[in-house]
Every structure is written in structure tokens, then in C-alpha cells.
Amino acid sequence: MKLIRFGDPGHETPGVLREDGTRIDTSSEFGDYDTVFFEAGGLKKLREWTKRRGEEAPVVPDTVRLGPPIARPSKIVCIGLNYSDHAAESDMEVPDEPVIFFKAPSAVCGPNDNLVLPKNSTKTDWEVELAVVIGREASYVQQEEALEYVAGYTLHNDYSERSYQLERGGQWVKGKSCDTFAPLGPVLATPDEVDDVGALDMWLDVNGERKQSSSTRQLIFGIPILVSYLSQFMTLRPGDVISTGTPAGVGLGEDPPEFLAAGDVVSLGIEGLGKAEQQVTTHPGEGQP
């Protein structure tokens, strides 16, 4: 299945993207795609209901905005330097263990919503990433069992304000958590929709120019390792997001570095998970004290 959420920001309704490309509304039977949904075995119930009643469900017009395909994750755990080529362009050693940082859930937005540059932004950067959504509570999970805890996969642009992240001291979270810095979607694809999560092509363009082109084959730490590893340090709740890292081609790695400005258009996609596009805009309070 491919789960979607649609409607105005903050008021999204759950739905499903069918194989023929039509969007259907599932809200008559299901609440939002949140922690409660996953905890209650919602994916299995949704699959059964869609087979039984999907043809009767209201169709959602293509013109309706898509929101993030999950609602209110309790945390977004990100993995840094998880592609060897990205570590090299960042002039950092390939890590012996996963590099972990957090992104505030308040950064989540829809896949095609505007990217709003934070006030005083000077170095906002792009990062196409595969994100994993947890389907059931995971604590001290073994690698060979890790994929049993995955609800599905989605596209994530892990936007970063590099000046906040690298020049202001403290932890990376400051440069990762600005509003609109975590567009997710368009869909949450369940594992059966993905032939091989370890071999998905991925790409990102800025103003039509290809900046990132890689594959999850290049991951240093794969999905089972990451789910197991993180579960040794924290309980992963249903609906939590693990963003698995970005390949080479970020703006910081350009010579000279290149960053986003108002009017730019960022397009990105991952094989089987769809594509997204964000227009870059200024913060409404920019220039005000």
C-alpha cells in the first residue's frame, strides 16, 4: 500500500494512493496515520478494508494538497555521514558507528510545501534521504529481526542551515529543525511496495540542475543495522522516523559552496517512493527586528 494524507496544513485527512494512480479517502473508517494507528495494527486493518471497500471510497482530486504521509511522529532520528562519498566531500572520516542527531517534529511539512528560509539564513542546504517509519515499538531489537519493525519508507529532504549547524556551537539539531525543514512524502510505501530497499536510486535537482544522484546501495549502515542500533539507546515508537543519511552532492560540498536562495526550486525523488518539489521562499519576518 501507499499511504497518503491530504488537505490543508494541520487538517490533513488519511487516504491511500491506489495502483491506478487514484487517491481515495479512508477517513470514514480510520483516524489519522499516527502512533495510535500503527500501535493498533492499523496497516493490516487498512489493507483489508481497502480490498473490501476501497472501490466505494470517495476519490480525492489530484489538485488537493498532499501533506506528510504520517502525523505527529514522536521523534525524527537522523543519521549523519552514512554515505562514504558524502563523508569525503564533508572532509570527515567514515564513522565506525552511526552518527546520530535529532530533527524537531515541528519541522515536518508536506512534500510540495514551500521551503521557508529561516530568519538570517545564509547557508541553507539540501539533502535527499530515504526515511524509515517504525511500525511497532522497538527496544533492543536484533538485526535479523529489525525489518519486522518497519511500517514503510518515504522520501525526505533533510534541509540544513549550515551556519546554525556548524558555526554556532552545540549540537547539529539547531541547523536541522527550522520550520519546513522536513518535507516528507508524497507517500508512505509499505515494505511490500519496495523490491529492494538496499538498491533504490535517488536524485535531487536545484533549478533543474542535477546535484545528487546515487543509490541506497551506497549506504554505510543499512536499514537493519540502523533500526537495531538505535533501539539499543532509545525506544522507537510507532510512527517514529529514521532518516538514513544523504549521498554526495550537497551545497556545502561544492567548490565554492552553494546554498539556496528565495526563488530556487528543489526537486527530488527516490525509486518507488515518488517525487517532491519545494519552492524556496523568505521568512515573512525577514528584515524585522
Secondary structure, 3 states (H helix, E strand, C coil): CEEEEECCCCCCEEEEECCCCCEEECCCCCCCCCHHHHHCCHHHHHHHHHHHHHHHCCEECCCCCECCCCCCCCCEEEEECCEHHHHHHCCCCCCCCCEEEEECHHHEECCCCCEECCCCCCCEECCEEEEEEECCCECCCCHHHHHHHEEEEEEEECCEEHHHHHHCCCCCHHHHCCCCCEEECCCEECHHHCCCHHHCEEEEEECCEEEEEEEHHHECCCHHHHHHHHHCCCCECCCCEEECCCCCCCHHHCCCCCCCCCCCEEEEEECCCEEEEEEEECCCCCCCC
